[in-house]
Amino acid sequence: MRYEGSCHCGKIEFEVEGELTSALDCNCSLCRRRGGLLAFVPRDKFTLKTPSENLLTYTFNTHMIQHRFCGTCGIARFSEAKMPDGAEMACINVRCIPAVDLASLEIQLWDGQSH
């Protein structure tokens, strides 16, 4: 299934392809503060529909994940990184996809310690 998402002001729009049936509720210091519910997809299943110049990037800790957000409204829609096997992935904040019924998602809690 193809989903469309955006930040609050609409300056950043994206599409993601996949079955979004579950999400990760991460408790790292960033995720706790922004309240995101995360779904992971291969990077080639994610398409940024607006110019990348509209994105701002934040990294912390090991600086391996590029957390992308809108410089106008501040909403964090997705992140980009590589998996331990080198595969590129996108981490989508499913709260930024209006068509996703959040109540239907299987929410997995992650404590930052699990592997």
Biopython code that builds the backbone (N, CA, C, O; Angstrom):
import numpy as np
from Bio.PDB.StructureBuilder import StructureBuilder

atoms = [
    (1, "MET", "N", (0.836, -1.174, 0.000)),
    (1, "MET", "CA", (0.000, 0.000, 0.000)),
    (1, "MET", "C", (0.883, 1.240, 0.000)),
    (1, "MET", "O", (1.960, 1.250, 0.596)),
    (2, "ARG", "N", (0.423, 2.269, -0.664)),
    (2, "ARG", "CA", (1.166, 3.533, -0.722)),
    (2, "ARG", "C", (0.487, 4.555, 0.189)),
    (2, "ARG", "O", (-0.724, 4.766, 0.113)),
    (3, "TYR", "N", (1.282, 5.178, 1.043)),
    (3, "TYR", "CA", (0.785, 6.178, 1.980)),
    (3, "TYR", "C", (1.423, 7.524, 1.664)),
    (3, "TYR", "O", (2.572, 7.587, 1.225)),
    (4, "GLU", "N", (0.675, 8.596, 1.890)),
    (4, "GLU", "CA", (1.203, 9.951, 1.749)),
    (4, "GLU", "C", (1.242, 10.593, 3.122)),
    (4, "GLU", "O", (0.329, 10.421, 3.930)),
    (5, "GLY", "N", (2.309, 11.334, 3.376)),
    (5, "GLY", "CA", (2.452, 12.003, 4.649)),
    (5, "GLY", "C", (3.079, 13.370, 4.473)),
    (5, "GLY", "O", (3.574, 13.714, 3.399)),
    (6, "SER", "N", (3.050, 14.137, 5.538)),
    (6, "SER", "CA", (3.625, 15.481, 5.486)),
    (6, "SER", "C", (3.876, 15.991, 6.896)),
    (6, "SER", "O", (3.467, 15.386, 7.887)),
    (7, "CYS", "N", (4.562, 17.121, 6.949)),
    (7, "CYS", "CA", (4.698, 17.831, 8.213)),
    (7, "CYS", "C", (3.395, 18.604, 8.447)),
    (7, "CYS", "O", (2.467, 18.502, 7.644)),
    (8, "HIS", "N", (3.317, 19.353, 9.505)),
    (8, "HIS", "CA", (2.097, 20.078, 9.850)),
    (8, "HIS", "C", (1.770, 21.170, 8.833)),
    (8, "HIS", "O", (0.614, 21.308, 8.432)),
    (9, "CYS", "N", (2.767, 21.946, 8.411)),
    (9, "CYS", "CA", (2.510, 23.060, 7.486)),
    (9, "CYS", "C", (2.433, 22.617, 6.029)),
    (9, "CYS", "O", (2.019, 23.400, 5.174)),
    (10, "GLY", "N", (2.824, 21.375, 5.724)),
    (10, "GLY", "CA", (2.760, 20.855, 4.361)),
    (10, "GLY", "C", (3.961, 21.183, 3.496)),
    (10, "GLY", "O", (3.976, 20.847, 2.311)),
    (11, "LYS", "N", (4.965, 21.831, 4.060)),
    (11, "LYS", "CA", (6.159, 22.187, 3.285)),
    (11, "LYS", "C", (6.983, 20.955, 2.898)),
    (11, "LYS", "O", (7.692, 20.967, 1.892)),
    (12, "ILE", "N", (6.882, 19.885, 3.708)),
    (12, "ILE", "CA", (7.573, 18.635, 3.447)),
    (12, "ILE", "C", (6.524, 17.550, 3.224)),
    (12, "ILE", "O", (5.694, 17.292, 4.096)),
    (13, "GLU", "N", (6.563, 16.920, 2.062)),
    (13, "GLU", "CA", (5.638, 15.844, 1.739)),
    (13, "GLU", "C", (6.427, 14.616, 1.317)),
    (13, "GLU", "O", (7.508, 14.729, 0.738)),
    (14, "PHE", "N", (5.880, 13.443, 1.612)),
    (14, "PHE", "CA", (6.559, 12.203, 1.256)),
    (14, "PHE", "C", (5.541, 11.123, 0.961)),
    (14, "PHE", "O", (4.357, 11.253, 1.270)),
    (15, "GLU", "N", (6.032, 10.049, 0.352)),
    (15, "GLU", "CA", (5.265, 8.829, 0.149)),
    (15, "GLU", "C", (6.068, 7.668, 0.687)),
    (15, "GLU", "O", (7.298, 7.669, 0.633)),
    (16, "VAL", "N", (5.373, 6.685, 1.200)),
    (16, "VAL", "CA", (6.021, 5.473, 1.676)),
    (16, "VAL", "C", (5.175, 4.293, 1.224)),
    (16, "VAL", "O", (3.946, 4.329, 1.272)),
    (17, "GLU", "N", (5.863, 3.250, 0.784)),
    (17, "GLU", "CA", (5.180, 2.048, 0.315)),
    (17, "GLU", "C", (5.457, 0.911, 1.282)),
    (17, "GLU", "O", (6.602, 0.666, 1.660)),
    (18, "GLY", "N", (4.394, 0.220, 1.679)),
    (18, "GLY", "CA", (4.542, -0.919, 2.582)),
    (18, "GLY", "C", (3.269, -1.149, 3.359)),
    (18, "GLY", "O", (2.276, -0.440, 3.193)),
    (19, "GLU", "N", (3.318, -2.144, 4.203)),
    (19, "GLU", "CA", (2.188, -2.453, 5.081)),
    (19, "GLU", "C", (2.515, -1.894, 6.459)),
    (19, "GLU", "O", (3.352, -2.442, 7.176)),
    (20, "LEU", "N", (1.864, -0.822, 6.819)),
    (20, "LEU", "CA", (2.115, -0.184, 8.111)),
    (20, "LEU", "C", (1.100, -0.714, 9.119)),
    (20, "LEU", "O", (0.041, -0.122, 9.327)),
    (21, "THR", "N", (1.443, -1.835, 9.736)),
    (21, "THR", "CA", (0.549, -2.485, 10.696)),
    (21, "THR", "C", (1.081, -2.419, 12.122)),
    (21, "THR", "O", (0.363, -2.718, 13.076)),
    (22, "SER", "N", (2.341, -2.027, 12.261)),
    (22, "SER", "CA", (2.925, -1.920, 13.589)),
    (22, "SER", "C", (3.846, -0.708, 13.633)),
    (22, "SER", "O", (4.283, -0.196, 12.603)),
    (23, "ALA", "N", (4.125, -0.270, 14.844)),
    (23, "ALA", "CA", (5.011, 0.869, 15.039)),
    (23, "ALA", "C", (5.800, 0.669, 16.321)),
    (23, "ALA", "O", (5.374, -0.044, 17.229)),
    (24, "LEU", "N", (6.933, 1.301, 16.374)),
    (24, "LEU", "CA", (7.813, 1.232, 17.528)),
    (24, "LEU", "C", (7.647, 2.503, 18.351)),
    (24, "LEU", "O", (7.744, 3.610, 17.822)),
    (25, "ASP", "N", (7.399, 2.342, 19.624)),
    (25, "ASP", "CA", (7.342, 3.453, 20.560)),
    (25, "ASP", "C", (8.676, 3.457, 21.299)),
    (25, "ASP", "O", (8.851, 2.756, 22.295)),
    (26, "CYS", "N", (9.609, 4.253, 20.799)),
    (26, "CYS", "CA", (10.969, 4.286, 21.336)),
    (26, "CYS", "C", (11.038, 5.237, 22.522)),
    (26, "CYS", "O", (10.359, 6.263, 22.544)),
    (27, "ASN", "N", (11.862, 4.890, 23.509)),
    (27, "ASN", "CA", (11.980, 5.775, 24.663)),
    (27, "ASN", "C", (13.338, 6.468, 24.735)),
    (27, "ASN", "O", (13.755, 6.886, 25.815)),
    (28, "CYS", "N", (14.037, 6.597, 23.605)),
    (28, "CYS", "CA", (15.286, 7.366, 23.640)),
    (28, "CYS", "C", (14.944, 8.823, 23.973)),
    (28, "CYS", "O", (13.779, 9.215, 23.917)),
    (29, "SER", "N", (15.930, 9.599, 24.309)),
    (29, "SER", "CA", (15.680, 10.974, 24.750)),
    (29, "SER", "C", (14.984, 11.813, 23.678)),
    (29, "SER", "O", (14.179, 12.678, 24.022)),
    (30, "LEU", "N", (15.261, 11.591, 22.411)),
    (30, "LEU", "CA", (14.619, 12.354, 21.339)),
    (30, "LEU", "C", (13.179, 11.893, 21.121)),
    (30, "LEU", "O", (12.263, 12.715, 21.095)),
    (31, "CYS", "N", (12.977, 10.597, 20.967)),
    (31, "CYS", "CA", (11.632, 10.072, 20.697)),
    (31, "CYS", "C", (10.666, 10.364, 21.838)),
    (31, "CYS", "O", (9.496, 10.659, 21.594)),
    (32, "ARG", "N", (11.130, 10.287, 23.057)),
    (32, "ARG", "CA", (10.252, 10.597, 24.200)),
    (32, "ARG", "C", (9.744, 12.020, 24.115)),
    (32, "ARG", "O", (8.579, 12.287, 24.413)),
    (33, "ARG", "N", (10.604, 12.928, 23.713)),
    (33, "ARG", "CA", (10.215, 14.332, 23.677)),
    (33, "ARG", "C", (9.323, 14.665, 22.480)),
    (33, "ARG", "O", (8.451, 15.528, 22.583)),
    (34, "ARG", "N", (9.532, 13.994, 21.355)),
    (34, "ARG", "CA", (8.726, 14.342, 20.181)),
    (34, "ARG", "C", (7.490, 13.471, 20.013)),
    (34, "ARG", "O", (6.608, 13.815, 19.227)),
    (35, "GLY", "N", (7.400, 12.362, 20.723)),
    (35, "GLY", "CA", (6.194, 11.547, 20.719)),
    (35, "GLY", "C", (5.928, 10.787, 19.441)),
    (35, "GLY", "O", (4.774, 10.495, 19.128)),
    (36, "GLY", "N", (6.953, 10.464, 18.705)),
    (36, "GLY", "CA", (6.750, 9.753, 17.452)),
    (36, "GLY", "C", (6.460, 8.273, 17.627)),
    (36, "GLY", "O", (6.888, 7.652, 18.599)),
    (37, "LEU", "N", (5.734, 7.726, 16.682)),
    (37, "LEU", "CA", (5.555, 6.279, 16.542)),
    (37, "LEU", "C", (6.232, 5.908, 15.241)),
    (37, "LEU", "O", (5.898, 6.446, 14.185)),
    (38, "LEU", "N", (7.178, 4.995, 15.312)),
    (38, "LEU", "CA", (8.096, 4.766, 14.204)),
    (38, "LEU", "C", (7.818, 3.476, 13.449)),
    (38, "LEU", "O", (7.576, 2.427, 14.045)),
    (39, "ALA", "N", (7.857, 3.577, 12.126)),
    (39, "ALA", "CA", (7.780, 2.414, 11.247)),
    (39, "ALA", "C", (9.019, 2.443, 10.356)),
    (39, "ALA", "O", (9.395, 3.498, 9.845)),
    (40, "PHE", "N", (9.648, 1.289, 10.172)),
    (40, "PHE", "CA", (10.886, 1.192, 9.406)),
    (40, "PHE", "C", (10.619, 0.563, 8.050)),
    (40, "PHE", "O", (9.933, -0.454, 7.952)),
    (41, "VAL", "N", (11.167, 1.174, 6.998)),
    (41, "VAL", "CA", (11.015, 0.651, 5.640)),
    (41, "VAL", "C", (12.361, 0.766, 4.929)),
    (41, "VAL", "O", (13.171, 1.627, 5.272)),
    (42, "PRO", "N", (12.606, -0.101, 3.935)),
    (42, "PRO", "CA", (13.805, 0.084, 3.123)),
    (42, "PRO", "C", (13.781, 1.475, 2.478)),
    (42, "PRO", "O", (12.719, 1.958, 2.083)),
    (43, "ARG", "N", (14.924, 2.104, 2.375)),
    (43, "ARG", "CA", (15.009, 3.485, 1.871)),
    (43, "ARG", "C", (14.388, 3.617, 0.482)),
    (43, "ARG", "O", (13.839, 4.670, 0.159)),
    (44, "ASP", "N", (14.461, 2.580, -0.343)),
    (44, "ASP", "CA", (13.896, 2.672, -1.689)),
    (44, "ASP", "C", (12.365, 2.611, -1.696)),
    (44, "ASP", "O", (11.753, 2.759, -2.754)),
    (45, "LYS", "N", (11.740, 2.395, -0.538)),
    (45, "LYS", "CA", (10.277, 2.413, -0.414)),
    (45, "LYS", "C", (9.778, 3.768, 0.080)),
    (45, "LYS", "O", (8.581, 3.956, 0.298)),
    (46, "PHE", "N", (10.700, 4.707, 0.254)),
    (46, "PHE", "CA", (10.392, 6.050, 0.734)),
    (46, "PHE", "C", (10.743, 7.057, -0.347)),
    (46, "PHE", "O", (11.832, 7.006, -0.918)),
    (47, "THR", "N", (9.817, 7.978, -0.634)),
    (47, "THR", "CA", (10.057, 9.010, -1.638)),
    (47, "THR", "C", (9.746, 10.373, -1.048)),
    (47, "THR", "O", (8.632, 10.621, -0.586)),
    (48, "LEU", "N", (10.723, 11.244, -1.066)),
    (48, "LEU", "CA", (10.525, 12.631, -0.666)),
    (48, "LEU", "C", (9.936, 13.363, -1.859)),
    (48, "LEU", "O", (10.541, 13.368, -2.931)),
    (49, "LYS", "N", (8.777, 13.980, -1.705)),
    (49, "LYS", "CA", (8.082, 14.623, -2.820)),
    (49, "LYS", "C", (8.393, 16.111, -2.928)),
    (49, "LYS", "O", (8.010, 16.746, -3.911)),
    (50, "THR", "N", (9.062, 16.664, -1.963)),
    (50, "THR", "CA", (9.393, 18.083, -1.962)),
    (50, "THR", "C", (10.918, 18.229, -1.978)),
    (50, "THR", "O", (11.626, 17.267, -1.682)),
    (51, "PRO", "N", (11.430, 19.400, -2.315)),
    (51, "PRO", "CA", (12.888, 19.575, -2.385)),
    (51, "PRO", "C", (13.585, 19.276, -1.068)),
    (51, "PRO", "O", (13.121, 19.674, 0.001)),
    (52, "SER", "N", (14.698, 18.575, -1.158)),
    (52, "SER", "CA", (15.447, 18.233, 0.059)),
    (52, "SER", "C", (15.993, 19.484, 0.750)),
    (52, "SER", "O", (16.326, 19.437, 1.934)),
    (53, "GLU", "N", (16.086, 20.590, 0.032)),
    (53, "GLU", "CA", (16.547, 21.841, 0.642)),
    (53, "GLU", "C", (15.583, 22.318, 1.729)),
    (53, "GLU", "O", (15.965, 23.118, 2.583)),
    (54, "ASN", "N", (14.330, 21.833, 1.705)),
    (54, "ASN", "CA", (13.346, 22.214, 2.724)),
    (54, "ASN", "C", (13.570, 21.482, 4.047)),
    (54, "ASN", "O", (12.945, 21.820, 5.053)),
    (55, "LEU", "N", (14.450, 20.490, 4.056)),
    (55, "LEU", "CA", (14.694, 19.682, 5.249)),
    (55, "LEU", "C", (15.811, 20.256, 6.105)),
    (55, "LEU", "O", (16.789, 20.802, 5.595)),
    (56, "LEU", "N", (15.650, 20.125, 7.389)),
    (56, "LEU", "CA", (16.743, 20.354, 8.325)),
    (56, "LEU", "C", (17.071, 19.010, 8.949)),
    (56, "LEU", "O", (16.225, 18.117, 8.991)),
    (57, "THR", "N", (18.291, 18.866, 9.432)),
    (57, "THR", "CA", (18.757, 17.588, 9.962)),
    (57, "THR", "C", (19.315, 17.773, 11.362)),
    (57, "THR", "O", (20.012, 18.744, 11.657)),
    (58, "TYR", "N", (18.986, 16.809, 12.215)),
    (58, "TYR", "CA", (19.513, 16.785, 13.576)),
    (58, "TYR", "C", (20.121, 15.409, 13.809)),
    (58, "TYR", "O", (19.518, 14.396, 13.457)),
    (59, "THR", "N", (21.306, 15.367, 14.398)),
    (59, "THR", "CA", (21.920, 14.104, 14.806)),
    (59, "THR", "C", (22.351, 14.252, 16.266)),
    (59, "THR", "O", (22.573, 15.360, 16.756)),
    (60, "PHE", "N", (22.461, 13.126, 16.939)),
    (60, "PHE", "CA", (22.941, 13.147, 18.328)),
    (60, "PHE", "C", (23.573, 11.802, 18.638)),
    (60, "PHE", "O", (23.535, 10.884, 17.819)),
    (61, "ASN", "N", (24.142, 11.691, 19.804)),
    (61, "ASN", "CA", (24.786, 10.471, 20.281)),
    (61, "ASN", "C", (25.850, 10.011, 19.270)),
    (61, "ASN", "O", (26.887, 10.662, 19.150)),
    (62, "THR", "N", (25.624, 8.923, 18.552)),
    (62, "THR", "CA", (26.630, 8.406, 17.618)),
    (62, "THR", "C", (26.576, 9.087, 16.246)),
    (62, "THR", "O", (27.430, 8.827, 15.400)),
    (63, "HIS", "N", (25.605, 9.937, 16.020)),
    (63, "HIS", "CA", (25.436, 10.685, 14.765)),
    (63, "HIS", "C", (25.252, 9.775, 13.548)),
    (63, "HIS", "O", (25.570, 10.162, 12.423)),
    (64, "MET", "N", (24.743, 8.580, 13.777)),
    (64, "MET", "CA", (24.530, 7.617, 12.684)),
    (64, "MET", "C", (23.165, 7.789, 12.014)),
    (64, "MET", "O", (22.974, 7.371, 10.872)),
    (65, "ILE", "N", (22.222, 8.402, 12.723)),
    (65, "ILE", "CA", (20.867, 8.582, 12.192)),
    (65, "ILE", "C", (20.656, 10.060, 11.909)),
    (65, "ILE", "O", (20.901, 10.910, 12.766)),
    (66, "GLN", "N", (20.197, 10.360, 10.690)),
    (66, "GLN", "CA", (19.865, 11.729, 10.329)),
    (66, "GLN", "C", (18.366, 11.918, 10.555)),
    (66, "GLN", "O", (17.546, 11.392, 9.801)),
    (67, "HIS", "N", (18.020, 12.663, 11.585)),
    (67, "HIS", "CA", (16.624, 12.950, 11.912)),
    (67, "HIS", "C", (16.219, 14.175, 11.099)),
    (67, "HIS", "O", (16.760, 15.263, 11.300)),
    (68, "ARG", "N", (15.268, 13.999, 10.182)),
    (68, "ARG", "CA", (14.862, 15.060, 9.261)),
    (68, "ARG", "C", (13.601, 15.743, 9.780)),
    (68, "ARG", "O", (12.661, 15.085, 10.225)),
    (69, "PHE", "N", (13.596, 17.068, 9.717)),
    (69, "PHE", "CA", (12.426, 17.806, 10.189)),
    (69, "PHE", "C", (12.242, 19.072, 9.373)),
    (69, "PHE", "O", (13.136, 19.492, 8.639)),
    (70, "CYS", "N", (11.071, 19.669, 9.514)),
    (70, "CYS", "CA", (10.715, 20.880, 8.792)),
    (70, "CYS", "C", (11.201, 22.100, 9.564)),
    (70, "CYS", "O", (10.952, 22.221, 10.763)),
    (71, "GLY", "N", (11.887, 22.995, 8.881)),
    (71, "GLY", "CA", (12.372, 24.211, 9.514)),
    (71, "GLY", "C", (11.284, 25.236, 9.777)),
    (71, "GLY", "O", (11.503, 26.192, 10.520)),
    (72, "THR", "N", (10.115, 25.051, 9.179)),
    (72, "THR", "CA", (9.008, 25.988, 9.390)),
    (72, "THR", "C", (8.154, 25.586, 10.580)),
    (72, "THR", "O", (7.976, 26.379, 11.505)),
    (73, "CYS", "N", (7.618, 24.358, 10.576)),
    (73, "CYS", "CA", (6.720, 23.937, 11.664)),
    (73, "CYS", "C", (7.413, 23.058, 12.703)),
    (73, "CYS", "O", (6.871, 22.840, 13.787)),
    (74, "GLY", "N", (8.609, 22.548, 12.385)),
    (74, "GLY", "CA", (9.386, 21.772, 13.350)),
    (74, "GLY", "C", (9.035, 20.299, 13.454)),
    (74, "GLY", "O", (9.635, 19.579, 14.253)),
    (75, "ILE", "N", (8.077, 19.836, 12.663)),
    (75, "ILE", "CA", (7.633, 18.449, 12.772)),
    (75, "ILE", "C", (8.688, 17.499, 12.206)),
    (75, "ILE", "O", (9.197, 17.699, 11.103)),
    (76, "ALA", "N", (9.004, 16.466, 12.983)),
    (76, "ALA", "CA", (9.953, 15.426, 12.569)),
    (76, "ALA", "C", (9.167, 14.315, 11.891)),
    (76, "ALA", "O", (8.429, 13.587, 12.555)),
    (77, "ARG", "N", (9.313, 14.173, 10.576)),
    (77, "ARG", "CA", (8.543, 13.200, 9.809)),
    (77, "ARG", "C", (9.257, 11.893, 9.615)),
    (77, "ARG", "O", (8.627, 10.835, 9.618)),
    (78, "PHE", "N", (10.571, 11.942, 9.446)),
    (78, "PHE", "CA", (11.307, 10.712, 9.173)),
    (78, "PHE", "C", (12.771, 10.879, 9.528)),
    (78, "PHE", "O", (13.258, 11.986, 9.760)),
    (79, "SER", "N", (13.461, 9.744, 9.564)),
    (79, "SER", "CA", (14.905, 9.698, 9.780)),
    (79, "SER", "C", (15.491, 8.762, 8.744)),
    (79, "SER", "O", (14.783, 7.932, 8.173)),
    (80, "GLU", "N", (16.784, 8.895, 8.503)),
    (80, "GLU", "CA", (17.485, 8.023, 7.569)),
    (80, "GLU", "C", (18.743, 7.489, 8.226)),
    (80, "GLU", "O", (19.435, 8.204, 8.951)),
    (81, "ALA", "N", (19.033, 6.209, 7.960)),
    (81, "ALA", "CA", (20.223, 5.578, 8.533)),
    (81, "ALA", "C", (20.504, 4.286, 7.786)),
    (81, "ALA", "O", (19.786, 3.910, 6.859)),
    (82, "LYS", "N", (21.560, 3.619, 8.210)),
    (82, "LYS", "CA", (21.895, 2.298, 7.689)),
    (82, "LYS", "C", (21.728, 1.280, 8.801)),
    (82, "LYS", "O", (22.055, 1.536, 9.960)),
    (83, "MET", "N", (21.213, 0.123, 8.424)),
    (83, "MET", "CA", (21.076, -0.986, 9.359)),
    (83, "MET", "C", (22.470, -1.574, 9.594)),
    (83, "MET", "O", (23.391, -1.274, 8.834)),
    (84, "PRO", "N", (22.646, -2.395, 10.619)),
    (84, "PRO", "CA", (23.958, -3.003, 10.869)),
    (84, "PRO", "C", (24.503, -3.778, 9.660)),
    (84, "PRO", "O", (25.719, -3.897, 9.505)),
    (85, "ASP", "N", (23.612, -4.306, 8.801)),
    (85, "ASP", "CA", (24.075, -5.032, 7.610)),
    (85, "ASP", "C", (24.390, -4.108, 6.442)),
    (85, "ASP", "O", (24.750, -4.584, 5.365)),
    (86, "GLY", "N", (24.262, -2.778, 6.633)),
    (86, "GLY", "CA", (24.571, -1.807, 5.591)),
    (86, "GLY", "C", (23.380, -1.379, 4.747)),
    (86, "GLY", "O", (23.507, -0.468, 3.929)),
    (87, "ALA", "N", (22.232, -2.009, 4.925)),
    (87, "ALA", "CA", (21.043, -1.653, 4.152)),
    (87, "ALA", "C", (20.537, -0.276, 4.576)),
    (87, "ALA", "O", (20.414, 0.016, 5.765)),
    (88, "GLU", "N", (20.247, 0.563, 3.583)),
    (88, "GLU", "CA", (19.704, 1.883, 3.875)),
    (88, "GLU", "C", (18.231, 1.767, 4.240)),
    (88, "GLU", "O", (17.482, 1.006, 3.626)),
    (89, "MET", "N", (17.828, 2.534, 5.250)),
    (89, "MET", "CA", (16.444, 2.473, 5.693)),
    (89, "MET", "C", (15.935, 3.873, 5.992)),
    (89, "MET", "O", (16.696, 4.819, 6.194)),
    (90, "ALA", "N", (14.600, 3.958, 6.010)),
    (90, "ALA", "CA", (13.920, 5.180, 6.445)),
    (90, "ALA", "C", (13.053, 4.812, 7.637)),
    (90, "ALA", "O", (12.423, 3.754, 7.662)),
    (91, "CYS", "N", (13.031, 5.667, 8.590)),
    (91, "CYS", "CA", (12.225, 5.486, 9.800)),
    (91, "CYS", "C", (11.155, 6.569, 9.764)),
    (91, "CYS", "O", (11.453, 7.755, 9.904)),
    (92, "ILE", "N", (9.908, 6.151, 9.576)),
    (92, "ILE", "CA", (8.807, 7.069, 9.358)),
    (92, "ILE", "C", (8.026, 7.296, 10.656)),
    (92, "ILE", "O", (7.724, 6.344, 11.376)),
    (93, "ASN", "N", (7.705, 8.537, 10.947)),
    (93, "ASN", "CA", (6.812, 8.844, 12.052)),
    (93, "ASN", "C", (5.390, 8.661, 11.523)),
    (93, "ASN", "O", (4.892, 9.518, 10.793)),
    (94, "VAL", "N", (4.737, 7.565, 11.877)),
    (94, "VAL", "CA", (3.415, 7.262, 11.330)),
    (94, "VAL", "C", (2.360, 8.274, 11.772)),
    (94, "VAL", "O", (1.285, 8.345, 11.175)),
    (95, "ARG", "N", (2.651, 9.049, 12.801)),
    (95, "ARG", "CA", (1.722, 10.111, 13.186)),
    (95, "ARG", "C", (1.624, 11.189, 12.102)),
    (95, "ARG", "O", (0.698, 12.000, 12.128)),
    (96, "CYS", "N", (2.553, 11.210, 11.162)),
    (96, "CYS", "CA", (2.554, 12.186, 10.067)),
    (96, "CYS", "C", (1.854, 11.657, 8.815)),
    (96, "CYS", "O", (1.903, 12.295, 7.763)),
    (97, "ILE", "N", (1.209, 10.503, 8.920)),
    (97, "ILE", "CA", (0.481, 9.908, 7.796)),
    (97, "ILE", "C", (-0.996, 9.852, 8.183)),
    (97, "ILE", "O", (-1.401, 8.962, 8.931)),
    (98, "PRO", "N", (-1.811, 10.792, 7.684)),
    (98, "PRO", "CA", (-3.217, 10.854, 8.090)),
    (98, "PRO", "C", (-4.011, 9.569, 7.840)),
    (98, "PRO", "O", (-4.935, 9.274, 8.599)),
    (99, "ALA", "N", (-3.683, 8.802, 6.808)),
    (99, "ALA", "CA", (-4.454, 7.601, 6.469)),
    (99, "ALA", "C", (-4.209, 6.433, 7.423)),
    (99, "ALA", "O", (-4.960, 5.458, 7.393)),
    (100, "VAL", "N", (-3.191, 6.504, 8.259)),
    (100, "VAL", "CA", (-2.908, 5.419, 9.194)),
    (100, "VAL", "C", (-3.808, 5.557, 10.414)),
    (100, "VAL", "O", (-3.817, 6.588, 11.086)),
    (101, "ASP", "N", (-4.562, 4.501, 10.686)),
    (101, "ASP", "CA", (-5.402, 4.443, 11.882)),
    (101, "ASP", "C", (-4.510, 4.014, 13.047)),
    (101, "ASP", "O", (-4.188, 2.834, 13.189)),
    (102, "LEU", "N", (-4.120, 4.964, 13.863)),
    (102, "LEU", "CA", (-3.184, 4.686, 14.953)),
    (102, "LEU", "C", (-3.719, 3.641, 15.922)),
    (102, "LEU", "O", (-2.943, 2.878, 16.498)),
    (103, "ALA", "N", (-5.025, 3.597, 16.107)),
    (103, "ALA", "CA", (-5.628, 2.629, 17.032)),
    (103, "ALA", "C", (-5.498, 1.197, 16.521)),
    (103, "ALA", "O", (-5.576, 0.254, 17.308)),
    (104, "SER", "N", (-5.302, 1.022, 15.220)),
    (104, "SER", "CA", (-5.196, -0.322, 14.664)),
    (104, "SER", "C", (-3.766, -0.860, 14.671)),
    (104, "SER", "O", (-3.553, -2.038, 14.384)),
    (105, "LEU", "N", (-2.796, -0.028, 14.992)),
    (105, "LEU", "CA", (-1.396, -0.448, 14.975)),
    (105, "LEU", "C", (-1.036, -1.317, 16.169)),
    (105, "LEU", "O", (-1.515, -1.097, 17.282)),
    (106, "GLU", "N", (-0.198, -2.292, 15.927)),
    (106, "GLU", "CA", (0.421, -3.033, 17.024)),
    (106, "GLU", "C", (1.614, -2.195, 17.478)),
    (106, "GLU", "O", (2.560, -1.999, 16.714)),
    (107, "ILE", "N", (1.576, -1.705, 18.703)),
    (107, "ILE", "CA", (2.633, -0.834, 19.213)),
    (107, "ILE", "C", (3.630, -1.679, 19.997)),
    (107, "ILE", "O", (3.270, -2.368, 20.951)),
    (108, "GLN", "N", (4.885, -1.611, 19.576)),
    (108, "GLN", "CA", (5.968, -2.319, 20.256)),
    (108, "GLN", "C", (6.772, -1.309, 21.052)),
    (108, "GLN", "O", (7.206, -0.293, 20.509)),
    (109, "LEU", "N", (6.972, -1.574, 22.312)),
    (109, "LEU", "CA", (7.768, -0.692, 23.153)),
    (109, "LEU", "C", (9.234, -1.055, 23.028)),
    (109, "LEU", "O", (9.583, -2.235, 23.032)),
    (110, "TRP", "N", (10.072, -0.081, 22.921)),
    (110, "TRP", "CA", (11.522, -0.310, 22.844)),
    (110, "TRP", "C", (12.173, 0.490, 23.946)),
    (110, "TRP", "O", (11.922, 1.687, 24.088)),
    (111, "ASP", "N", (12.999, -0.161, 24.718)),
    (111, "ASP", "CA", (13.590, 0.480, 25.882)),
    (111, "ASP", "C", (15.024, 0.950, 25.658)),
    (111, "ASP", "O", (15.690, 1.364, 26.607)),
    (112, "GLY", "N", (15.502, 0.895, 24.430)),
    (112, "GLY", "CA", (16.859, 1.326, 24.166)),
    (112, "GLY", "C", (17.894, 0.275, 24.504)),
    (112, "GLY", "O", (19.075, 0.462, 24.215)),
    (113, "GLN", "N", (17.484, -0.818, 25.103)),
    (113, "GLN", "CA", (18.402, -1.872, 25.494)),
    (113, "GLN", "C", (18.239, -3.126, 24.650)),
    (113, "GLN", "O", (19.140, -3.962, 24.588)),
    (114, "SER", "N", (17.088, -3.253, 24.001)),
    (114, "SER", "CA", (16.791, -4.456, 23.222)),
    (114, "SER", "C", (17.628, -4.520, 21.964)),
    (114, "SER", "O", (18.058, -3.489, 21.448)),
    (115, "HIS", "N", (17.863, -5.726, 21.465)),
    (115, "HIS", "CA", (18.611, -5.901, 20.210)),
    (115, "HIS", "C", (17.791, -6.736, 19.264)),
    (115, "HIS", "O", (18.227, -7.009, 18.146)),
]
sb = StructureBuilder()
sb.init_structure("model")
sb.init_model(0)
sb.init_chain("A")
sb.init_seg("    ")
for serial, (resi, resn, name, xyz) in enumerate(atoms, 1):
    if name == "N":
        sb.init_residue(resn, " ", resi, " ")
    sb.init_atom(name, np.array(xyz, "f"), 0.0, 1.0, " ", f" {name:<3s}", serial, name[0])
structure = sb.get_structure()
